[in-house]
Amino acid sequence: MHFTKMNGAGNDFIILNNLEEHISHALFPSIARTLCHRRLSIGADGLMVIEAPRQGGDYRMLFYNSDGSEGEMCGNGARCICRYGYENGLAGDAQTVESPSGIVTGTRIDRRSYRIRLTAPSVIDLHRQAEALGQTWDCSYIELGAPGLPHAAVPCPDLAHKSMDDLRELGRLLRWSPAFPKGANINFYDIVSPGAVTGLTYERGVEDFTYACGTGAGSTVLALTLLGKVSGRDVAVSVPGGTLRVTIDQEGEAVSAIWLTGPTNIVCEGEVRDEDLHI
């Protein structure tokens, strides 16, 4: 079984091309759990699988978190898979990728930089209250696509100097909060200026912080733009793995597009020989 490992601003993925491998879908959750384990196998935040399109796209993308749960979409993963699609002849400079939560369009900026249009928000609640650690937290809740990928944007002034252990505990509690019926990715943010934000995401399915979350960056900038706290134009989101850039297009008060731009990196490729993998 051939694999490619990539990362987008440190958010890392194992890519399998099922147009060539012909693996049963029923096996992907266990494959994800096995291959994404960082000590026992290749290690990654998630598994992405390329399949034949069903809606006229160039190809279809399936995403599995490292715990084997299926995800609705992944922004950094989509940017990586667009580079994979371009370099492996599945699509051109501009491409259309089908995801479980909707259509994602991608554009090649240069060899390593890709820009995608995230799936449109299906839920926007700029003020949702969640209880944790004896406090009420005023979050902005966003779902991207349909079915929606849930994100909560949580203000965290002086984020860079907060205790990671304390934030991890808060992230874990908010991730499971009844305020978010589907669970949620928890995006802590600190506003630096109208054009810059610092971010840190506790991701469901990984159940820890990741180096970057593209849909989290997009959801955070969307909420802050609608709240009038950032410009919404090429906003730089600094995350542990690098910098992502987000632009929000609006038609009146309606959100017409969320654009995510950032780096990609091909780490390695080869044959899976993991003897604990049973397929």
Backbone bond lengths (Angstrom), bond angles and torsions (degrees), N, CA, C in turn:
res aa  C-N    CA-C-N  psi(-1)  N-CA   C-N-CA  omega(-1)  CA-C   N-CA-C  phi
1 M - - - 1.462 - - 1.527 109.12 -
2 H 1.325 116.56 118.33 1.465 120.93 -177.59 1.534 109.54 -83.60
3 F 1.325 115.92 142.60 1.468 120.40 177.93 1.513 109.83 -135.64
4 T 1.335 114.91 157.49 1.458 122.94 169.10 1.518 107.22 -127.28
5 K 1.322 116.82 134.63 1.468 119.97 174.27 1.519 108.82 -108.71
6 M 1.343 115.61 130.76 1.460 122.08 179.96 1.527 108.92 -134.84
7 N 1.322 115.01 163.82 1.463 118.72 168.44 1.517 110.20 -141.64
8 G 1.316 114.66 151.61 1.456 122.39 174.42 1.500 108.38 -120.46
9 A 1.317 117.57 105.36 1.475 122.76 -176.39 1.529 110.69 55.57
10 G 1.333 116.70 36.73 1.454 121.16 175.91 1.515 115.24 90.83
11 N 1.321 117.91 -11.44 1.466 122.97 174.09 1.527 106.36 -80.40
12 D 1.347 117.88 108.70 1.469 119.04 -167.03 1.528 113.08 -108.59
13 F 1.347 113.75 151.37 1.453 121.65 -170.97 1.521 110.91 -143.81
14 I 1.321 114.27 150.42 1.456 122.35 168.99 1.522 106.50 -104.07
15 I 1.328 116.94 128.78 1.461 121.89 -178.72 1.521 109.30 -110.30
16 L 1.340 115.87 129.30 1.455 122.92 173.26 1.522 108.45 -117.96
17 N 1.317 117.06 132.17 1.465 121.66 178.44 1.527 108.08 -96.09
18 N 1.334 115.32 99.00 1.460 118.87 -175.91 1.522 112.95 -79.46
19 L 1.324 117.40 -4.26 1.461 120.12 169.28 1.528 109.78 -65.42
20 E 1.340 115.17 -24.80 1.464 120.91 179.91 1.522 112.70 -106.34
21 E 1.347 117.82 -32.70 1.461 120.77 -172.58 1.529 113.53 -85.65
22 H 1.335 117.97 -33.00 1.472 123.17 177.43 1.541 111.72 57.87
23 I 1.323 116.13 50.24 1.458 122.77 179.26 1.528 109.09 -91.64
24 S 1.317 117.09 141.62 1.455 121.39 177.66 1.528 110.75 -63.81
25 H 1.343 116.81 137.61 1.458 121.30 179.65 1.519 111.83 -59.93
26 A 1.303 116.82 -30.18 1.472 120.33 -177.79 1.515 112.33 -62.91
27 L 1.321 117.35 -19.87 1.462 121.42 -176.61 1.527 113.51 -89.75
28 F 1.321 117.33 -15.21 1.470 118.97 -172.39 1.531 113.87 -62.11
29 P 1.346 120.57 -39.95 1.479 118.15 177.32 1.527 112.93 -57.72
30 S 1.320 117.86 -44.23 1.470 119.69 -179.88 1.520 111.17 -71.25
31 I 1.332 117.68 -34.59 1.466 120.52 175.80 1.526 110.03 -62.13
32 A 1.349 115.75 -42.87 1.468 119.77 179.28 1.528 110.75 -62.09
33 R 1.324 116.85 -47.44 1.469 119.83 -178.63 1.527 111.16 -60.96
34 T 1.332 116.92 -39.35 1.461 120.58 -177.84 1.525 111.45 -72.78
35 L 1.327 117.22 -53.74 1.467 120.63 -172.32 1.524 112.61 -72.93
36 C 1.337 118.09 -27.70 1.470 120.26 -176.46 1.522 112.83 -83.25
37 H 1.321 118.71 -7.50 1.463 120.96 179.39 1.532 109.22 -66.86
38 R 1.331 116.35 123.90 1.466 119.99 -170.38 1.522 113.76 -76.39
39 R 1.300 118.47 -19.98 1.466 119.62 179.77 1.521 112.75 -102.10
40 L 1.317 116.37 -27.27 1.459 119.34 -174.25 1.527 114.06 -103.59
41 S 1.338 117.22 -10.17 1.460 118.83 -177.67 1.527 110.25 -150.10
42 I 1.344 117.85 -148.56 1.466 121.87 -175.27 1.521 110.87 -65.61
43 G 1.333 115.87 -46.49 1.458 121.25 178.90 1.515 113.10 89.81
44 A 1.339 116.58 127.05 1.466 121.22 177.88 1.520 108.91 -172.79
45 D 1.338 115.07 165.03 1.462 120.34 173.74 1.518 111.47 -76.42
46 G 1.340 116.63 -24.77 1.456 118.42 -177.89 1.515 112.53 -166.91
47 L 1.321 114.71 168.61 1.460 123.91 177.34 1.521 108.40 -113.18
48 M 1.330 117.50 132.44 1.459 122.01 175.12 1.520 108.98 -118.28
49 V 1.319 114.96 137.69 1.456 121.63 -176.81 1.519 109.29 -123.52
50 I 1.318 116.45 131.05 1.458 122.13 177.28 1.525 108.75 -94.87
51 E 1.338 115.09 127.90 1.455 122.00 179.68 1.524 110.11 -128.36
52 A 1.325 116.30 171.18 1.462 121.33 177.05 1.526 109.87 -68.24
53 P 1.336 117.71 144.59 1.468 120.28 -179.34 1.523 111.55 -70.88
54 R 1.327 114.71 155.61 1.469 121.57 177.09 1.513 112.64 -121.28
55 Q 1.346 116.62 -14.63 1.468 120.68 -173.69 1.521 112.20 -126.04
56 G 1.327 116.89 26.35 1.455 119.92 177.06 1.505 115.11 87.08
57 G 1.342 118.15 5.89 1.461 120.83 177.64 1.516 111.47 -77.14
58 D 1.327 116.05 179.56 1.457 120.41 176.69 1.526 110.95 -73.36
59 Y 1.318 116.56 -35.51 1.458 122.40 175.85 1.526 107.62 -167.87
60 R 1.321 115.79 173.08 1.462 121.70 -179.44 1.519 109.31 -113.67
61 M 1.317 116.43 142.19 1.461 122.81 -178.74 1.520 109.29 -116.05
62 L 1.339 116.19 125.85 1.452 121.85 171.08 1.519 107.97 -107.70
63 F 1.326 116.51 144.59 1.470 120.31 -177.73 1.515 110.19 -129.74
64 Y 1.340 115.63 132.55 1.457 122.27 177.26 1.524 108.97 -125.78
65 N 1.334 115.82 130.52 1.457 120.24 175.66 1.521 110.06 -69.04
66 S 1.318 115.52 167.93 1.467 119.60 -177.46 1.528 113.16 -64.94
67 D 1.341 117.20 -18.76 1.464 119.58 177.42 1.524 112.06 -89.27
68 G 1.334 117.00 3.75 1.454 122.01 178.46 1.507 115.09 92.77
69 S 1.330 117.53 -8.73 1.464 119.80 178.76 1.525 110.11 -73.00
70 E 1.324 115.69 145.34 1.465 119.92 -179.09 1.525 109.40 -83.90
71 G 1.315 116.35 132.56 1.456 122.06 179.48 1.518 111.47 -99.18
72 E 1.340 115.34 154.05 1.459 119.65 179.74 1.527 111.79 -72.73
73 M 1.314 116.52 -37.59 1.466 121.40 -177.54 1.509 108.47 -170.82
74 C 1.329 116.60 165.82 1.462 122.08 176.47 1.518 108.03 -148.36
75 G 1.333 116.44 120.40 1.462 120.37 -175.78 1.514 113.80 -68.57
76 N 1.341 117.27 -50.77 1.456 119.20 178.12 1.527 110.70 -65.77
77 G 1.333 115.80 -35.80 1.452 119.36 176.27 1.513 111.98 -62.92
78 A 1.327 116.42 -39.85 1.464 120.20 178.91 1.525 111.06 -64.72
79 R 1.329 117.10 -38.73 1.466 118.26 177.16 1.522 110.64 -64.27
80 C 1.340 116.59 -42.49 1.468 120.21 178.44 1.516 111.57 -63.53
81 I 1.325 115.78 -43.05 1.456 118.26 -176.63 1.528 111.13 -70.59
82 C 1.336 117.29 -26.55 1.463 119.84 173.92 1.532 110.49 -65.77
83 R 1.331 116.44 -40.15 1.466 118.30 176.26 1.529 110.41 -65.28
84 Y 1.327 116.30 -42.39 1.464 120.16 177.25 1.530 109.61 -58.95
85 G 1.330 116.44 -45.61 1.461 120.30 -179.55 1.511 112.71 -60.94
86 Y 1.327 115.76 -41.36 1.472 119.64 178.91 1.524 111.18 -66.55
87 E 1.331 116.91 -47.91 1.463 120.01 -173.53 1.527 113.04 -76.26
88 N 1.324 116.74 -13.26 1.463 119.72 178.17 1.531 112.62 -110.73
89 G 1.319 115.96 15.79 1.448 120.45 171.62 1.518 115.98 74.65
90 L 1.341 117.89 17.52 1.456 120.51 178.98 1.519 112.13 -85.60
91 A 1.329 117.36 -18.92 1.463 121.83 -177.26 1.525 108.78 -161.12
92 G 1.333 115.22 170.87 1.456 120.65 179.47 1.513 112.57 -98.00
93 D 1.347 115.78 -157.47 1.464 120.76 -179.82 1.532 112.03 -58.21
94 A 1.329 115.75 -37.08 1.463 121.40 176.29 1.523 107.38 -112.78
95 Q 1.319 116.34 134.80 1.455 118.64 -175.83 1.517 111.70 -144.82
96 T 1.331 113.44 160.94 1.452 121.99 -179.87 1.519 108.47 -119.90
97 V 1.331 115.58 122.00 1.460 121.42 -176.11 1.530 108.51 -116.55
98 E 1.315 116.39 127.34 1.455 120.98 175.47 1.528 109.54 -85.83
99 S 1.330 116.44 132.01 1.462 121.22 176.99 1.518 108.15 -127.66
100 P 1.333 118.52 163.71 1.469 119.70 179.15 1.525 113.81 -57.26
101 S 1.341 118.48 -26.48 1.460 120.40 -177.78 1.526 113.28 -99.76
102 G 1.341 117.15 3.63 1.460 119.56 178.71 1.514 112.90 137.14
103 I 1.322 115.21 -175.13 1.455 122.38 -176.50 1.528 110.36 -83.66
104 V 1.334 115.99 133.90 1.463 123.26 174.55 1.516 107.75 -117.29
105 T 1.327 117.07 129.97 1.463 120.01 175.10 1.520 108.94 -104.61
106 G 1.330 115.90 141.76 1.458 121.44 -177.86 1.516 111.65 -128.69
107 T 1.325 115.89 148.07 1.462 122.23 179.33 1.520 109.97 -134.37
108 R 1.316 115.76 133.33 1.459 121.68 176.61 1.530 109.34 -79.15
109 I 1.340 117.16 121.26 1.468 121.68 177.08 1.523 109.59 -88.61
110 D 1.308 116.85 -50.02 1.457 123.49 172.11 1.525 107.10 -153.68
111 R 1.315 118.74 -166.32 1.453 121.00 -171.77 1.522 112.56 -55.97
112 R 1.341 117.69 -38.36 1.454 120.16 -174.89 1.518 114.64 -113.68
113 S 1.319 119.10 -11.07 1.463 122.00 -176.96 1.528 110.95 -104.55
114 Y 1.325 115.17 132.30 1.467 121.41 179.05 1.519 109.89 -132.70
115 R 1.330 113.82 148.18 1.459 121.25 178.66 1.521 108.24 -120.52
116 I 1.337 116.44 132.97 1.452 119.66 177.49 1.522 110.42 -125.63
117 R 1.318 113.97 155.22 1.463 120.80 170.96 1.516 106.81 -99.75
118 L 1.324 115.90 113.74 1.455 120.53 -178.44 1.531 111.08 -68.73
119 T 1.314 116.15 157.91 1.448 119.48 175.50 1.529 110.05 -60.93
120 A 1.333 115.72 146.02 1.466 121.52 -173.94 1.526 111.45 -67.33
121 P 1.328 117.10 147.61 1.478 119.43 178.45 1.523 111.34 -67.51
122 S 1.325 115.91 133.27 1.466 121.09 175.88 1.523 111.31 -103.03
123 V 1.333 116.78 -18.97 1.473 122.13 176.12 1.523 107.91 -137.11
124 I 1.329 116.88 130.54 1.460 122.55 173.07 1.521 107.68 -134.01
125 D 1.320 116.20 113.28 1.468 122.35 176.62 1.524 106.43 -129.79
126 L 1.316 116.10 101.37 1.458 120.18 -171.93 1.523 113.46 -73.15
127 H 1.319 117.79 -16.92 1.466 120.36 -179.79 1.530 109.05 -138.00
128 R 1.326 115.67 93.78 1.456 120.89 175.73 1.520 107.95 -120.56
129 Q 1.307 115.81 129.41 1.459 121.52 -175.78 1.530 110.45 -89.91
130 A 1.337 115.86 133.33 1.462 121.37 176.49 1.522 108.76 -132.32
131 E 1.321 116.51 139.29 1.460 122.33 -178.26 1.527 110.25 -98.30
132 A 1.332 116.33 134.58 1.467 121.59 175.17 1.515 108.88 -164.77
133 L 1.315 116.78 139.96 1.466 123.32 176.67 1.526 111.95 55.74
134 G 1.337 115.74 35.12 1.451 120.25 176.91 1.513 114.53 75.33
135 Q 1.344 117.28 12.30 1.459 120.73 179.73 1.524 110.03 -126.45
136 T 1.323 115.25 161.59 1.461 122.08 172.20 1.521 108.26 -104.02
137 W 1.319 115.99 124.32 1.454 122.15 -177.08 1.522 109.21 -106.27
138 D 1.333 115.57 127.39 1.465 121.32 178.99 1.525 108.21 -87.98
139 C 1.322 116.83 104.06 1.459 122.61 -176.13 1.529 110.41 -108.85
140 S 1.296 115.70 156.24 1.466 120.84 166.69 1.525 106.80 -102.67
141 Y 1.334 116.07 126.10 1.463 120.99 -176.18 1.525 109.87 -108.74
142 I 1.328 115.33 125.62 1.466 122.44 -177.96 1.516 108.87 -128.72
143 E 1.324 117.10 136.80 1.459 121.70 166.77 1.518 108.50 -117.07
144 L 1.330 115.78 126.71 1.459 121.35 178.69 1.513 109.60 -100.48
145 G 1.345 116.05 129.27 1.452 121.16 177.33 1.509 112.50 81.75
146 A 1.350 115.08 -177.69 1.453 121.99 178.59 1.524 108.29 -145.25
147 P 1.335 119.54 112.89 1.472 125.78 2.19 1.518 111.66 -64.70
148 G 1.311 115.96 146.92 1.453 121.09 -169.86 1.517 114.58 -79.61
149 L 1.322 114.73 140.31 1.463 122.26 172.99 1.523 107.49 -88.71
150 P 1.346 118.84 115.22 1.468 121.11 -169.19 1.526 113.74 -86.04
151 H 1.328 114.72 133.28 1.461 121.81 177.21 1.521 110.04 -135.42
152 A 1.318 115.48 140.06 1.463 121.60 171.17 1.517 108.15 -117.61
153 A 1.325 116.75 126.91 1.461 122.49 175.98 1.522 107.97 -98.59
154 V 1.336 116.07 121.81 1.466 121.91 -172.39 1.525 109.36 -121.44
155 P 1.340 118.86 119.17 1.461 120.02 179.46 1.519 111.63 -63.92
156 C 1.343 115.04 138.05 1.466 120.02 -179.54 1.528 108.31 -146.16
157 P 1.327 117.96 81.00 1.465 120.57 -179.88 1.527 111.43 -56.74
158 D 1.324 115.50 143.39 1.469 121.60 -179.82 1.530 111.36 59.83
159 L 1.328 115.43 39.32 1.466 122.25 -176.31 1.526 112.26 -53.47
160 A 1.316 117.42 -40.79 1.460 121.26 -174.83 1.523 113.15 -60.78
161 H 1.324 117.14 -22.47 1.462 119.92 -176.16 1.529 113.51 -108.65
162 K 1.330 116.43 10.11 1.459 119.81 178.72 1.522 110.51 -79.84
163 S 1.313 116.03 154.68 1.462 121.67 175.36 1.522 109.70 -69.86
164 M 1.342 117.34 124.92 1.454 120.97 179.56 1.526 110.76 -64.45
165 D 1.316 117.32 -35.77 1.463 119.62 178.72 1.527 111.22 -64.42
166 D 1.328 116.35 -42.01 1.460 120.01 178.97 1.529 111.01 -65.60
167 L 1.341 116.25 -42.99 1.464 120.10 179.47 1.528 111.10 -66.14
168 R 1.325 116.54 -37.28 1.473 119.84 178.95 1.530 110.39 -61.93
169 E 1.318 116.89 -43.30 1.458 120.57 178.33 1.524 111.36 -64.47
170 L 1.331 116.75 -43.61 1.459 120.29 177.82 1.523 110.56 -64.13
171 G 1.333 116.54 -42.66 1.458 120.26 178.39 1.514 111.95 -60.21
172 R 1.328 116.46 -42.11 1.462 120.50 -179.64 1.526 110.88 -63.81
173 L 1.328 116.75 -42.87 1.457 120.22 -179.28 1.529 111.67 -67.78
174 L 1.315 117.44 -43.13 1.464 120.08 179.44 1.524 111.42 -68.50
175 R 1.325 116.52 -35.76 1.466 120.35 -179.83 1.524 111.38 -56.52
176 W 1.366 116.68 -34.60 1.461 122.05 -179.41 1.524 113.03 -99.62
177 S 1.331 118.29 9.17 1.460 121.19 -175.46 1.531 111.74 -61.22
178 P 1.347 117.75 139.82 1.465 120.96 174.24 1.526 113.28 -59.67
179 A 1.338 116.62 -16.84 1.464 119.71 177.13 1.525 111.84 -65.69
180 F 1.341 115.85 -19.17 1.458 121.05 -178.73 1.534 107.65 -121.03
181 P 1.323 118.08 91.52 1.470 121.48 -172.38 1.523 114.55 -57.18
182 K 1.334 117.83 -29.15 1.461 121.18 179.67 1.527 111.70 -94.52
183 G 1.338 117.04 7.05 1.451 118.65 -165.27 1.519 107.36 75.37
184 A 1.312 117.73 174.16 1.465 119.49 -179.74 1.515 110.48 -158.33
185 N 1.311 115.86 150.41 1.456 121.72 165.76 1.524 106.85 -77.25
186 I 1.320 117.22 130.77 1.464 121.47 -174.88 1.523 109.01 -102.41
187 N 1.331 115.52 115.37 1.462 122.04 -176.59 1.527 110.09 -107.88
188 F 1.328 116.71 101.38 1.449 120.94 173.66 1.529 108.72 -77.18
189 Y 1.325 116.67 138.67 1.471 118.71 -178.93 1.521 111.15 -141.43
190 D 1.334 113.83 153.88 1.463 122.91 174.85 1.522 106.33 -134.04
191 I 1.314 117.84 122.09 1.464 121.85 -179.02 1.525 109.19 -80.05
192 V 1.329 116.42 122.41 1.462 122.55 179.51 1.522 110.35 -91.81
193 S 1.342 115.70 -42.21 1.466 122.81 -179.38 1.526 106.78 -162.88
194 P 1.349 118.24 175.43 1.472 118.65 177.21 1.528 114.10 -60.77
195 G 1.328 116.22 -15.26 1.461 119.04 -179.09 1.510 114.53 -118.17
196 A 1.336 117.53 12.25 1.461 119.37 -176.39 1.519 111.02 -151.19
197 V 1.331 115.15 138.79 1.463 123.10 -179.31 1.525 108.08 -138.90
198 T 1.322 116.91 143.96 1.456 121.76 169.34 1.524 108.00 -100.40
199 G 1.344 116.45 136.44 1.457 118.95 -175.79 1.521 112.90 -136.16
200 L 1.325 115.58 155.55 1.462 122.89 176.81 1.524 107.34 -151.43
201 T 1.340 117.00 126.27 1.463 120.87 -172.88 1.522 112.16 -117.22
202 Y 1.338 114.99 129.12 1.457 122.90 169.80 1.522 105.89 -95.33
203 E 1.337 117.04 112.80 1.461 120.93 -170.53 1.519 112.54 -98.96
204 R 1.312 115.45 130.26 1.460 120.18 171.68 1.531 108.23 -66.29
205 G 1.297 117.19 148.01 1.461 120.30 -177.87 1.507 112.80 88.21
206 V 1.335 116.92 -33.37 1.466 122.12 169.33 1.523 108.64 -94.28
207 E 1.336 115.14 -35.39 1.468 124.53 179.28 1.522 112.23 61.42
208 D 1.316 113.53 41.86 1.462 121.69 176.71 1.519 107.42 -170.00
209 F 1.315 115.80 177.06 1.451 119.91 174.01 1.524 109.91 -71.44
210 T 1.321 116.14 145.65 1.457 121.74 169.62 1.523 108.39 -113.73
211 Y 1.332 116.11 164.86 1.461 119.98 -178.67 1.524 112.34 -71.19
212 A 1.327 116.33 -20.48 1.466 120.25 179.27 1.512 108.42 -165.25
213 C 1.317 116.39 153.30 1.462 122.37 172.85 1.524 107.31 -142.20
214 G 1.322 116.36 110.85 1.462 120.70 -175.16 1.515 112.66 -68.26
215 T 1.327 117.28 -46.61 1.461 119.59 177.89 1.527 110.59 -66.43
216 G 1.347 116.41 -31.07 1.457 119.81 175.87 1.518 111.98 -66.43
217 A 1.330 116.19 -42.94 1.469 119.95 176.72 1.518 110.50 -62.29
218 G 1.348 116.26 -43.82 1.462 119.96 179.38 1.515 112.15 -63.10
219 S 1.327 117.03 -43.23 1.468 121.05 -179.22 1.525 111.45 -66.70
220 T 1.344 116.25 -39.71 1.463 119.95 179.77 1.524 110.98 -64.38
221 V 1.332 116.64 -47.89 1.475 119.64 -179.73 1.525 110.48 -65.96
222 L 1.331 117.71 -35.69 1.467 120.10 175.88 1.525 110.26 -59.34
223 A 1.329 117.25 -50.15 1.462 120.37 -179.10 1.525 111.38 -61.21
224 L 1.328 116.80 -45.13 1.465 120.34 -177.66 1.521 111.98 -68.62
225 T 1.323 116.99 -31.65 1.468 120.36 175.85 1.524 110.07 -66.26
226 L 1.329 116.54 -46.40 1.466 120.15 -179.75 1.522 112.00 -66.92
227 L 1.336 116.34 -26.92 1.470 120.71 176.47 1.530 112.53 -83.19
228 G 1.334 116.34 -5.13 1.464 121.12 178.72 1.513 113.99 77.25
229 K 1.347 117.27 22.45 1.463 120.25 -175.75 1.528 113.67 -100.62
230 V 1.331 117.97 -16.59 1.465 121.73 173.50 1.525 108.00 -136.44
231 S 1.338 115.72 167.02 1.462 120.38 -173.49 1.521 113.66 -74.03
232 G 1.339 116.93 -29.17 1.454 120.29 -175.14 1.509 114.43 80.26
233 R 1.320 117.76 3.32 1.468 121.15 -178.42 1.520 108.98 -117.97
234 D 1.318 116.78 110.73 1.465 123.24 177.22 1.531 110.97 50.85
235 V 1.327 115.64 48.08 1.458 121.08 -179.78 1.527 109.38 -74.25
236 A 1.326 116.65 126.23 1.466 121.97 179.98 1.531 109.08 -83.62
237 V 1.328 116.14 122.62 1.461 121.89 177.38 1.524 107.60 -109.87
238 S 1.318 116.38 108.37 1.461 121.76 -179.06 1.522 109.09 -86.63
239 V 1.321 116.09 121.70 1.460 123.06 -179.45 1.523 107.86 -125.24
240 P 1.333 119.30 168.17 1.469 119.87 -176.83 1.525 114.41 -54.85
241 G 1.349 117.88 -29.26 1.460 120.01 -177.07 1.515 115.44 -94.20
242 G 1.338 117.65 0.30 1.466 118.63 -179.66 1.511 111.08 146.62
243 T 1.324 115.84 -149.11 1.464 121.68 -177.62 1.522 110.42 -127.22
244 L 1.315 115.80 129.87 1.456 122.89 172.54 1.525 108.04 -110.29
245 R 1.336 116.09 152.91 1.461 120.32 -179.76 1.522 109.64 -124.01
246 V 1.335 114.88 134.44 1.465 120.81 -174.29 1.519 109.79 -128.17
247 T 1.339 115.18 134.36 1.462 122.10 173.82 1.516 108.84 -125.01
248 I 1.326 116.44 134.99 1.462 122.81 178.90 1.521 108.53 -109.73
249 D 1.332 116.57 123.41 1.463 121.43 174.27 1.520 108.58 -98.69
250 Q 1.318 116.09 135.24 1.456 121.23 179.72 1.521 110.65 -128.49
251 E 1.318 115.45 146.39 1.461 123.00 171.12 1.521 106.02 -118.65
252 G 1.329 115.11 98.52 1.451 119.49 -170.22 1.519 108.31 67.95
253 E 1.319 118.05 -125.80 1.457 121.64 178.62 1.532 112.02 -93.91
254 A 1.326 116.38 -5.87 1.462 120.16 -178.32 1.524 110.51 -86.02
255 V 1.333 116.31 142.92 1.464 122.17 176.61 1.526 108.27 -85.79
256 S 1.331 116.55 121.14 1.464 120.10 -177.88 1.518 112.96 -100.22
257 A 1.343 118.30 -24.20 1.468 119.51 179.61 1.524 110.07 -165.18
258 I 1.333 114.89 147.09 1.464 122.81 172.30 1.521 107.06 -122.17
259 W 1.338 116.68 120.02 1.463 122.46 -175.83 1.519 109.85 -109.67
260 L 1.321 116.28 131.53 1.457 122.52 -179.65 1.520 109.62 -122.75
261 T 1.332 116.56 123.90 1.466 121.96 -179.92 1.523 109.12 -123.09
262 G 1.325 115.96 139.95 1.458 118.88 178.58 1.511 112.46 -176.82
263 P 1.333 116.10 179.46 1.464 121.74 -174.96 1.524 112.73 -83.36
264 T 1.313 115.01 158.69 1.465 122.25 170.55 1.522 108.19 -129.27
265 N 1.319 116.22 157.18 1.462 120.98 179.30 1.524 108.86 -145.22
266 I 1.326 117.06 124.34 1.456 121.21 172.28 1.523 106.93 -86.98
267 V 1.317 116.87 115.40 1.460 122.33 -173.93 1.524 111.16 -87.35
268 C 1.331 116.13 -51.10 1.460 120.25 -179.02 1.518 109.15 -166.31
269 E 1.317 115.31 166.49 1.452 120.52 171.87 1.523 108.45 -148.98
270 G 1.324 115.99 157.65 1.455 118.66 -178.54 1.507 111.31 170.55
271 E 1.315 116.13 -157.88 1.455 122.82 -178.76 1.527 110.21 -106.74
272 V 1.325 116.16 133.62 1.455 121.09 175.14 1.524 108.41 -74.12
273 R 1.345 115.79 125.70 1.463 120.84 178.26 1.530 111.49 -123.60
274 D 1.333 116.61 15.70 1.453 121.75 -175.38 1.529 109.91 -61.35
275 E 1.332 116.24 118.05 1.458 120.83 -176.60 1.532 113.69 -77.39
276 D 1.345 115.99 -9.79 1.460 119.65 174.95 1.525 112.30 -87.70
277 L 1.319 116.26 -3.90 1.459 121.02 -179.42 1.520 109.26 -89.48
278 H 1.316 116.59 122.29 1.473 120.77 -176.74 1.531 108.53 -114.10
279 I 1.322 115.82 102.19 1.469 120.42 178.78 1.526 109.04 -132.96
